């Protein structure tokens, strides 16, 4: 893997157009993301960018390369467990950014007082993501048979992944 210089920082309002464009692209691809092309900008913004989510972006040589959010996985009695979502722009994949974003999000979640982190819907055929999350000490704790409608492959399994913080 090539050494890549990148910066992870808190997202600002000025970042939203790039985040929204990447969100739309990921949703339209139909292979890794639960949300589809009919997801409204308002829905995406509430999920990714608005409180209680905290949003970060990664830049490579000053260019937007990806984003993640951390938020409570559930309200009320489940709000001590974090949830996170990640997107890396296609032209920046293969540089180790997913692992870097995940490691950063784990630290942010700890600072926010979360005790654990759970990914609810990791598409099993997204092997690079599964490897990245396992590298960050997440374990597959559940398998949902045929829970994702993959655009090319049809129904594929989904993993629930978890780690304590």
Buried (B, 14 or more C-beta within 10 A) or exposed (E): EEEBEBEBEEBEEEBBEBBBEBBBBBBBBBBBBBBEEEBEEEEBBEBBBEEEBBBBBBBBEEEBBBBBBBBBBEEEEEBEBBBBBBBBBEEBEEBBBBBBBBBBBBEBBEEBEBEEBBBBBBBBBBEEBBEBBEEBBBEBEEEBEEBBEBEEEEEBBBBBBBBEB
